[in-house]
Every structure is written in structure tokens, then in C-alpha cells.
Amino acid sequence: MNRIIPDPIARQPWGMLIPLFLLVGFGAAVLYSAAGGSMQPYASSHLVRFGVFLVMASIIASLPRELVRFLTYPAYIVVLILLIAVEIIGQVGGGSQRWLDLGFMVLQPSELMKPVIVIALALYFSSLPVGLIASWRSLLVPGAMIAIPVGLVLLQPDLGTSLAIAFGGGVVMLLAGLPLRWFVGAGALAAAAAPVVFFFGLQEYQQRRVLTMFDPEADPLGAGYHITQSKIAIGSGGIFGKGFNNGSQSHLQYLPEPHTDFVFATMAEEWGLVGGIFVIAVFAIILRWGWKVALQSRDRFSNLLASGMVATIFFYIAVNLLMVMGFAPVVGIPLPFMSHGGSSMLTNMICIGALMMVNRWNRNAPRGGIASSAG
């Protein structure tokens, strides 16, 4: 077989790439339907973006370990500067100030921080002696590295993205070996502070989103409209759905944001439970492959990097699916590889590229256990 297929092609992780291609293609079909049976404006740009970012992921996958380690902290600082720039000259849209107009594209720097915080913390903990894992150095410095961008993103305000940054960073800290009691204590403290944060830390619209999660029918034409229409779309799809391009909720514009945040509801109405199981199964294949890459890593840096990237993709998937089914507040988290949107596609393809990179490192690494340092 190797004589027939060129070695560079045969070495690619097709067990992940083929399901990913199927998912992106299925997403394009859903976006085609969301546009009323047209490739414009969603499906065509979705495919073009994926193609461009796939090339980017391939470039990331080819990077040597030493170069990645060298560029990690500068990349973190650059993204922090971009987040500060958002507060000064950022574009305002939908009541939030999240974007920078670079001329050739509109960039959301907070999206870049999701994978960057993972790499930065992976590098920090890989350089930290194991004996200091339970010391203040393993908590204070990484905590500040997470808190600063989270605070800047909350100022935009963007609760969903700030939670994603904190989640990715928290997973890296947990897997780095920090004492579990610290996380239990932090969880208890967060639960105790939740009422204060709710009443004094959240914007009024964010408070409504949280309350709507518990009782969307209390205001079905106001704050609960998104969730109510999403549930109607998903439930009306039944087992096999209404058929491709036959979704009434999206075509009649009852379902808000059918091409972005609620693309899963758009899909479920037309493809039913079968379509939902297919999407979740493909996500499971991709995540399982990523976790396998993390487990096979030969050094601490690679292991934490891969684990954090898997956690970042998982956060997108879990929050979006919980959101469209009414089990989480509407926080503006798109569904990876299916929702229309350049920033989320960029972030998730950076994660895929990083996982492919670690997979290549694993393949080229000498046999042995996971080292305590970057090696």
C-alpha cells in the first residue's frame, strides 16, 4: 500500500480527517438549507474557510517542537495586546465590543486566546519541576495567566468566551497534577460567590439568559424566544426529520441564528434524531482520536498541549448542544465545523492543527514513558 500511496499522504491521520471532512460537508448542507436552498451566503464561505484553515492546520502540524516552545510566550503576549486593543479601538456589534478590523479580515482576538492559553500553560507546567506542582508557583502564575485575558474578555462583554478560556486553562492545570482539593475548594468558593456575581457582575441581558434557562416559557416571545423555538425545531424533527431543505422553523425565520448558534436545531428539524446521532458520533470520533494523541505523548509538554486542545473543542461542542436544548444559557458558542463563522472555525482548526502536530511528534519520538519535562 505504501508503494501506491505517497508516504506524506499515508502518514496523515485519516481516521480523524475523514470524519472531519464528513462533518464539514454535512454542515455545508445544513447551511445551504438555512439559506433557503442556496450556497450563498453561508455554505460556500463555510467550505472556503475550512479549506483555508485546513492549509493553516497543515502548516501548524509541521512545526518543530523547539519552534513552538520558542514562540509560545510571545504569542500569548501578542494576543493579550490584541485584547487590550479591542477595548480601545474595537468594533461594536450586537452590544459587544469584540472585534478588530484589520482591513483584509475582521478578527476576534478572544478566540485566539482559547488555544494560546492552553499552549502557554502547557509550556509553563512542562518547565516546572514536579516537586513544585503543589506549591504556590503552580497556582499563582498560571492563575494570573488565565485571569488577565478572562477579565479583558468579560469587559467586552463575552461570558461564553471567557468561560471557554478558563475551562481550557483549568483542564491543563488539573492534568498537570495540581492537588484536587484546590479545584474542589475553588468550586465551592465559586458556588458561594455565584449569587453575588449574578446580581452585581452580570449584565442585565446575561441575567435574563440565566433565568430563561430555568423557565423559557415564562417569556416565550422575549428572553425565552431563542430556546423555545430551538426546542420546537428539534422536537418537530422526530426520528428521521422533515427532509433536506424542508425545515419550517428556519425557512420561516422562527428560529433565530439558524446558521450559527442554533445550527444544530436547524439540522435536527430536517434530519431528525438520526442526524443528531450522526453529528454526535462524529464529534466522539474526533475527540477520541485527540485524547488518544494526548495519551500517546512522550513528554509533559505534548501531553498537556494535546489534552488542552481536546478540552477546548469539547467545551464548544458540549456548551452549544446544551444551549440549543435548553440546558445551558444562550452564551453565543457556535457548533464546531458546522456553524457559519470564521473566528470559531479558526480556533477549532488551530486545535486540530496542534493535535496533528503532537501526533507527528509522537510518531517521531523515541519509545519510552512520558517525561516530566518538555524533553
Secondary structure, 3 states (H helix, E strand, C coil): CCCCCCHHHHCCCHHHHHHHHHHHHHHHHHHHHHCCCCCCCCHHHHHHHHHHHHHHHHHHHCCCHHHHHHHHHHHHHHHHHHHHHHHHHCEEECCEEEEEECCCCEECHHHHHHHHHHHHHHHHHHHCCHHHCCCHHHCHHHHHHHHHHHHHHHCCCCHHHHHHHHHHHHHHHHHCCCCHHHHHHHHHHHHHHHHHHHHHHCCHHHHHHHHHHHCHHHCCCCCCHHHHHHHHHHHHCCCCCCCCCCCHHHHCCCCCCCCCCCHHHHHHHHHHHHHHHHHHHHHHHHHHHHHHHHHCCCEHHHHHHHHHHHHHHHHHHHHHHHHHCCCCCCCCCCCCCCCCCHHHHHHHHHHHHHHHHHHHHHHHCCCCCCECCCC
